[in-house]
Amino acid sequence: MKTLGSTGLSVTPIGLGLAAVGRPGYITAGRDDDLGTDRSVAALEARTHQLLDAAYSRGVRYVDAARSYGLAEQFLSSWLKAHAIPADAITIGSKWGYRYVGDWRLDAPVHEVKDHSLAALRRQLAESRALLGSRLRLYQVHSATFESGVLDNREVLAELVTLSAERLRIGLTVSGPREADVIRRALSLRVDGTSPFHAVQATWNLLEPSAGPALAEAHSAGWGVLVKEALANGRLTDRDLETRAQPLGEMAERRGTSVDALAIAAALANPWADVVLSGAATVDQLLSNLGALEVRLTVSESDGLGSLAQAPEDYWGERAALPWT
């Protein structure tokens, strides 16, 4: 166990994210193989419980959800109750700012809608607390961007400071080619001399490492740092390895490990990274991801993998084109 920055929250180096199993559609490659044709509520709840069982039994103590992840919070809540997990045995983070509108359909024209208003914050926090209660310890703005205006909304920022005073830790997640700029803007924000934020969750992977310097600054400021999409939505795995990332596959073969374990190990090697999230959809994937804890990259290996990085605009353009399956 370790502490998430200066938040006082206990976490583990690898956490379990529920984005891939809380709703029938998502943008990770290979979901037909992972989930099959039964995407019913009952089937995905059972799968979520299996993943949580496997993660908990192997020492994972941070779980990530969001209001827009379909029924992820509901599935997590039912698992906590079924196993009578003590309140202090696991740290839960969730997010507000997107609504799931996919109606449990793979072919939904729109799966989620962003709303960073004060009304949305209050409504979604009440919904999260109804399911998770006091177990909810970290609540994050979901995908803060300059375009949404959330970092300029004084009412929302003041509400976040008030929630922080009530012992709920507050963070933000970021996405897109301007991740670093958004992080630095958030670092500079003050409401009556107080920062609204205690943590940041950002995409960092071997194809898109551009947020690294800003995440290092956040870590130095005492923020907790969580890494999402370390496997680039499945593009850094044995099954769907990007052509440009073939050196990673060759290194995995030499090291006798999996591509995903190496990619997650690369994220864990950053001194500013507190938690790297696994977005596994199967128990086998989770176990392979956890293999990263046994991998230590040499300086020369890390330097060599640095050559895999794309231009941020190219990476995010490709990600935006991924289909929901």
C-alpha angles and dihedrals in degrees: 000000000000137000121261100237110291094326094103090230118135115229141162126237091251121043131185119245119200100202093108098050107033095077135025097249133050139146100252113118120247100028093142088062093042101045106018120204099309104089095154121142090251093050095049092045090053091048091049090051091050091052093047090048092052094044095047094047089054095050103264107150105172123077125185125205139153140202089247095054091093107242097344094123090048092050091048091049093052091049092051091051095044092055098033090230109193113249093240095045097082137026117225127198126186138170143228131201104074128072121209107234101163095110089221090291127134090207096050110142089221125022102184139012126208121230119166096174125130089246091055092050093052094044096047095044089054089050093049093047092049088062103032104025117186090345087081102095106159122042118185138193102245111236101341111204137170089244095059091056093221093130090056097044103106093188092056093043092050090050090052091052090050091051090049090055087056089060098259108131113228129211143155135227123216136200138175138049092302096056092122093051092050092049092052092047090052091048090057097050121111132176110197088338094311128111112231092212137071102169145024131207115200142166112259124162139139091271095046113027097144095114091061099099092047090048089052088054091050090051091050089052090057097258121142112244123211124183121215131185094023087158094049093241092306098318091112099056136097089254100051107018114170113242090235088056097058091117086065090055091049091050091049090053092050092047094046093236137106128274092239093051090052093048092050091045088055089055092046090052091069106101091219096056114103098170133014113197124226112212093193119163095190134041091241090056091049092051091049091049091051088057085079088079089069095050123092116183120213120231091252092050092051091048091050093051089052088076091070094074119120128206105275093237090054093048095049092044090056092046092052089056095055111116125236106244 
